[in-house]
Amino acid sequence: MAQADRTLSMLGIARRAGELMIGQDQVLSALKRKKRLLIIRTEDCSQSVIRKIAPSLESGSVSCVAGGVTREDLGRSLGVRGAQIAALFIESGFAVKLSEMLNAGLKSRA
């Protein structure tokens, strides 16, 4: 199974468990409440969305990874129209597993 497929599968499981925030409105709302998040962005995420999450990234309270998927892929797998970002609370088991999975994928490409 490809890295992108594993990422989408993990996000789908997290959504069914009620752990996943989808879309910029939910993610930005959580950031305003000073929540620590793992943000997964699509490869074709707009610069506007990236600028909105940048202050939280710079503060270090948020991690952001490129999921290796497009808006359409993310939206289709989660049952929504073209989502650019999704997020998990950094303490959740899903965020830990997804981080490990993505880091392992990066190491295997090196």
N, C-alpha and C positions, 0 to 999 in steps of 0.2 A: 504494500500500500504506500502510495506517495506521501510525502510530508504534508502537502496541502490537504489531502484526503483525511489524514489522521487528525490534523488541526480542526477541520470542519466536523469530523465525527465527535471529537472531544467537546467542541462548542455546542453541538446538538444535544449531547448528553447533559451538559451543564444547563442548557435552556430547559430541558424537560424536568430537571431537578429544581428549577426556579432560581438558579444561581447567576444567570447571565443577564447583563444589561445590554440591550441592543439599540444602536443608533445614538446620534450625538445628543439628543435631548436628555435621555436617561443618563448617559455618561457624564455630560456636563453638570447635570443636577447633582450627581454623586460627588463630583469634584468640588462643587460649591459647598457641599457639606463636609469637605475636608476628608473624604474617605480615601484610603490607600487602595489603589487599583492596579491591576494588570490590564492594560488596554491593548487590544488586538486591532490593528488597522489593516485595511486592504491595500494592495499595491497601488491602486488607482484612487486612493483617498485624496480629497481636495485639499489644497493649501489652506483654505479657510478653516477647515476642521483642524488641521495640524496646528495652525496658529492659535486656535482656541484652547488646545490642550497643552501648548508649549510651556506656559508658566508653571503648571503642575509638574511637568517633566523636569524643568530646571530646578524646582524645589527638592526633587529627589523622592517625593512621596508617592510617585507614580512611575510604573515601568510601562514602556510601550514597545511592542514588537510588531513587525510586519508579518502578517500571517501567511504570505505567499499565495493569497487568493484575490480575486477581483470582487467588486461590489455585487455583481450578479451571482457569483458562486456563493458568497456569504449569505446573501438574501435568500437564494434558492434553498440552501441547506437549512436555514433557520425559519423558513416559511414567511418571509417578509419581502417587501420590494427593496432591492438594492441598498443594503446597509453598508456604511463606510467604516464604522467602528463598532466594537463590542467590548465589554469589560467584565472582569471578574474581581471580586474582592481579593486582595493579595493574600489574605490568610486562608482562603478556601483551598480545599484539597485539589479542586479543578485547576486553579491558578498554578499551584505548585507542580502538578503533573504536566500541565501544558508548557510551563517554563522549562522543565526538565526535557520534555520531548523536543522542543524547539532548539534548545542548546545542544542536545545530542545530534540533531540534524545538522547544525552548523559545524560541529566538530567532525562529523563524518565527511563533510564536503571539503574540509581543509586538507 
